[in-house]
Amino acid sequence: MPIEQTGELPEELKQLVDLQRQALREKEELRDLDYSADAWQPWRDAAWRVQEGITLYVQAGEVAGEVRSRYETEMLVKSQARGGVAP
C-alpha cells in the first residue's frame, strides 16, 4: 500500500524527516574535507539513526496490522527532507 503524501505527515514520519535533515547537514559539513573515519563518524551515526527509525516505523506498522513499504517510507522521508524533491 503506497504511503499517502497528501496533507500533514504523521508525527512519526515528521521525526524521521528531521533525522534525515540532520544527516544531510552532517554530510554537507564534510563536503570540503578529506576523508577520515573520525570526521565522518557524525554523518554515519546520523544516517544510521535514520535507517533504524525507518525500520522501526515499518515494523510498528506490521505489528498494528498495516502494510508499510520500507522502500516507499525511505523515499518519502528523503524527499521530504529535501523539500519535496525526489532523491
LOKOL-425572 format. One record per residue: residue in three letters; x, y, z of N, C-alpha, C, O in turn; chain. Coordinates in Angstrom, 3 decimals, padded with zeros to 6 digits. Layout:
residues N
ALA_X_Y_Z_X_Y_Z_X_Y_Z_X_Y_Z_A .
...
//
This chain:
residues 87
MET_000.843_-001.177_000.000_000.000_000.000_000.000_000.891_001.244_000.000_001.739_001.386_000.882_A .
PRO_000.720_002.141_-000.963_001.548_003.349_-001.026_001.278_004.270_000.147_000.172_004.310_000.685_A .
ILE_002.298_005.005_000.533_002.151_005.988_001.598_001.464_007.210_001.020_001.866_007.729_-000.022_A .
GLU_000.434_007.661_001.696_-000.274_008.863_001.249_000.630_010.078_001.457_001.182_010.273_002.540_A .
GLN_000.776_010.889_000.412_001.622_012.074_000.501_000.806_013.356_000.514_001.351_014.445_000.338_A .
THR_-000.481_013.229_000.719_-001.311_014.416_000.769_-001.528_014.805_002.220_-001.598_013.948_003.100_A .
GLY_-001.632_016.087_002.459_-001.900_016.556_003.811_-000.690_016.459_004.716_000.451_016.342_004.269_A .
GLU_-000.978_016.511_005.996_000.041_016.513_007.049_000.617_015.115_007.248_-000.112_014.123_007.228_A .
LEU_001.930_015.047_007.439_002.571_013.764_007.725_002.305_013.358_009.170_002.196_014.215_010.047_A .
PRO_002.198_012.056_009.420_002.091_011.600_010.810_003.344_012.003_011.594_004.417_012.165_011.012_A .
GLU_003.208_012.161_012.887_004.307_012.616_013.744_005.545_011.729_013.602_006.669_012.231_013.591_A .
GLU_005.343_010.415_013.494_006.488_009.505_013.363_007.294_009.810_012.102_008.525_009.776_012.128_A .
LEU_006.607_010.106_011.006_007.309_010.433_009.763_007.977_011.802_009.850_009.060_011.996_009.297_A .
LYS_007.352_012.745_010.531_007.986_014.060_010.716_009.310_013.913_011.458_010.293_014.575_011.126_A .
GLN_009.328_013.044_012.461_010.563_012.815_013.217_011.632_012.193_012.330_012.809_012.540_012.438_A .
LEU_011.234_011.285_011.462_012.190_010.678_010.535_012.719_011.705_009.535_013.900_011.684_009.188_A .
VAL_011.860_012.590_009.078_012.295_013.659_008.164_013.308_014.559_008.872_014.314_014.946_008.278_A .
ASP_013.048_014.891_010.128_014.002_015.709_010.893_015.352_014.999_011.039_016.403_015.628_010.918_A .
LEU_015.320_013.692_011.298_016.565_012.927_011.391_017.310_012.931_010.061_018.535_013.055_010.029_A .
GLN_016.570_012.795_008.966_017.207_012.808_007.648_017.823_014.170_007.369_018.916_014.249_006.808_A .
ARG_017.149_015.226_007.746_017.716_016.579_007.555_019.002_016.745_008.354_019.955_017.370_007.888_A .
GLN_019.025_016.184_009.558_020.241_016.245_010.363_021.374_015.493_009.662_022.510_015.966_009.633_A .
ALA_021.067_014.329_009.103_022.086_013.563_008.378_022.593_014.348_007.172_023.790_014.340_006.886_A .
LEU_021.695_015.024_006.466_022.110_015.837_005.316_023.005_016.992_005.751_023.976_017.317_005.068_A .
ARG_022.681_017.615_006.889_023.527_018.705_007.404_024.919_018.183_007.763_025.932_018.812_007.455_A .
GLU_024.949_017.022_008.419_026.243_016.426_008.792_027.077_016.144_007.540_028.280_016.404_007.519_A .
LYS_026.437_015.616_006.505_027.153_015.301_005.272_027.642_016.578_004.582_028.749_016.616_004.046_A .
GLU_026.821_017.605_004.600_027.197_018.882_003.969_028.451_019.467_004.623_029.294_020.055_003.944_A .
GLU_028.570_019.305_005.935_029.747_019.823_006.645_031.027_019.119_006.206_032.124_019.640_006.410_A .
LEU_030.892_017.942_005.607_032.057_017.168_005.179_032.471_017.450_003.745_033.487_016.935_003.278_A .
ARG_031.705_018.249_003.058_031.893_018.451_001.620_033.336_018.752_001.223_033.833_018.166_000.262_A .
ASP_034.004_019.622_001.912_035.348_020.041_001.510_036.457_019.395_002.335_037.616_019.799_002.231_A .
LEU_036.120_018.401_003.151_037.125_017.760_003.993_037.636_016.475_003.352_036.909_015.792_002.630_A .
ASP_038.881_016.165_003.624_039.412_014.865_003.228_038.793_013.809_004.128_038.396_014.091_005.259_A .
TYR_038.718_012.598_003.612_038.110_011.530_004.395_038.979_011.168_005.594_040.196_011.020_005.484_A .
SER_038.333_011.034_006.717_038.931_010.411_007.901_037.770_009.803_008.672_036.684_010.379_008.730_A .
ALA_037.999_008.662_009.251_036.932_007.948_009.963_036.335_008.821_011.062_035.119_008.840_011.252_A .
ASP_037.186_009.538_011.782_036.680_010.374_012.874_035.817_011.518_012.364_034.780_011.822_012.952_A .
ALA_036.237_012.152_011.277_035.482_013.286_010.749_034.120_012.857_010.217_033.144_013.597_010.337_A .
TRP_034.051_011.668_009.632_032.809_011.189_009.028_031.894_010.479_010.017_030.751_010.178_009.673_A .
GLN_032.358_010.201_011.236_031.548_009.453_012.193_030.208_010.123_012.514_029.202_009.417_012.587_A .
PRO_030.140_011.443_012.708_028.831_012.060_012.984_027.817_011.828_011.862_026.637_011.600_012.132_A .
TRP_028.273_011.886_010.592_027.359_011.626_009.481_026.911_010.169_009.472_025.729_009.885_009.278_A .
ARG_027.849_009.241_009.682_027.480_007.819_009.711_026.488_007.545_010.835_025.535_006.788_010.650_A .
ASP_026.705_008.154_011.995_025.779_007.971_013.117_024.387_008.511_012.777_023.377_007.864_013.054_A .
ALA_024.347_009.695_012.177_023.056_010.301_011.820_022.337_009.459_010.766_021.129_009.245_010.865_A .
ALA_023.066_008.984_009.767_022.464_008.152_008.725_021.967_006.836_009.307_020.923_006.332_008.894_A .
TRP_022.698_006.279_010.252_022.281_005.034_010.901_020.981_005.245_011.673_020.096_004.389_011.646_A .
ARG_020.863_006.385_012.361_019.630_006.679_013.116_018.423_006.772_012.175_017.331_006.322_012.524_A .
VAL_018.613_007.345_011.002_017.523_007.420_010.015_017.110_006.016_009.601_015.923_005.690_009.615_A .
GLN_018.073_005.185_009.234_017.762_003.827_008.789_017.101_003.010_009.893_016.159_002.259_009.639_A .
GLU_017.591_003.156_011.097_016.989_002.448_012.232_015.549_002.913_012.451_014.653_002.102_012.689_A .
GLY_015.341_004.218_012.369_014.000_004.770_012.558_013.020_004.286_011.504_011.869_003.979_011.815_A .
ILE_013.468_004.218_010.264_012.604_003.731_009.182_012.243_002.269_009.431_011.086_001.879_009.278_A .
THR_013.220_001.470_009.808_012.969_000.062_010.092_011.951_-000.088_011.218_011.021_-000.886_011.108_A .
LEU_012.117_000.668_012.295_011.185_000.592_013.425_009.783_001.052_013.030_008.790_000.482_013.483_A .
TYR_009.703_002.073_012.195_008.403_002.568_011.724_007.675_001.483_010.942_006.485_001.251_011.153_A .
VAL_008.391_000.822_010.040_007.783_-000.236_009.231_007.380_-001.413_010.109_006.295_-001.970_009.938_A .
GLN_008.237_-001.795_011.043_007.917_-002.904_011.937_006.715_-002.585_012.813_005.886_-003.460_013.067_A .
ALA_006.608_-001.343_013.279_005.455_-000.946_014.093_004.170_-001.067_013.284_003.129_-001.446_013.821_A .
GLY_004.239_-000.749_012.009_003.077_-000.902_011.150_002.668_-002.354_011.017_001.480_-002.674_011.022_A .
GLU_003.652_-003.233_010.899_003.359_-004.664_010.796_002.678_-005.174_012.058_001.738_-005.966_011.983_A .
VAL_003.149_-004.722_013.218_002.545_-005.129_014.489_001.095_-004.650_014.557_000.229_-005.343_015.091_A .
ALA_000.841_-003.465_014.015_-000.510_-002.895_014.033_-001.383_-003.451_012.901_-002.541_-003.057_012.760_A .
GLY_-000.835_-004.353_012.105_-001.603_-004.935_011.012_-001.624_-004.102_009.745_-002.427_-004.360_008.848_A .
GLU_-000.749_-003.105_009.659_-000.661_-002.260_008.469_000.483_-002.761_007.584_001.480_-003.290_008.075_A .
VAL_000.322_-002.586_006.298_001.402_-002.908_005.368_002.113_-001.605_005.046_001.527_-000.694_004.462_A .
ARG_003.381_-001.524_005.431_004.185_-000.339_005.160_005.406_-000.761_004.354_006.166_-001.633_004.776_A .
SER_005.586_-000.160_003.232_006.740_-000.453_002.392_007.958_000.297_002.932_007.925_001.516_003.102_A .
ARG_009.022_-000.442_003.196_010.235_000.199_003.692_010.803_001.130_002.621_011.228_002.247_002.916_A .
TYR_010.804_000.659_001.382_011.317_001.476_000.284_010.530_002.780_000.157_011.123_003.857_000.096_A .
GLU_009.193_002.690_000.116_008.372_003.892_-000.033_008.543_004.829_001.160_008.558_006.050_001.001_A .
THR_008.669_004.260_002.334_008.880_005.083_003.525_010.197_005.842_003.418_010.252_007.046_003.669_A .
GLU_011.256_005.129_003.042_012.563_005.777_002.925_012.559_006.858_001.854_013.110_007.937_002.071_A .
MET_011.951_006.593_000.708_011.910_007.582_-000.366_011.093_008.812_000.039_011.459_009.937_-000.301_A .
LEU_009.995_008.604_000.760_009.190_009.730_001.233_009.988_010.581_002.212_009.989_011.808_002.115_A .
VAL_010.661_009.935_003.148_011.456_010.658_004.142_012.553_011.464_003.455_012.746_012.640_003.766_A .
LYS_013.266_010.846_002.534_014.352_011.560_001.838_013.808_012.707_001.002_014.397_013.788_000.972_A .
SER_012.698_012.482_000.327_012.091_013.529_-000.493_011.650_014.717_000.363_011.931_015.868_000.029_A .
GLN_010.965_014.433_001.457_010.505_015.496_002.336_011.662_016.257_002.967_011.581_017.472_003.150_A .
ALA_012.735_015.553_003.299_013.897_016.206_003.896_014.573_017.157_002.917_015.223_018.121_003.322_A .
ARG_014.416_016.881_001.632_014.994_017.742_000.600_013.982_018.758_000.085_014.191_019.361_-000.967_A .
GLY_012.907_018.951_000.804_011.905_019.932_000.414_010.954_019.427_-000.635_010.437_020.209_-001.434_A .
GLY_010.709_018.121_-000.651_009.775_017.553_-001.607_010.394_017.151_-002.925_009.684_016.763_-003.853_A .
VAL_011.733_017.239_-003.022_012.444_016.874_-004.240_012.870_015.416_-004.129_013.490_015.023_-003.141_A .
ALA_012.545_014.623_-005.125_012.896_013.209_-005.104_014.411_013.037_-005.061_015.147_013.789_-005.700_A .
PRO_014.877_012.029_-004.292_016.338_011.796_-004.187_016.915_011.283_-005.495_018.118_011.037_-005.584_A .
//
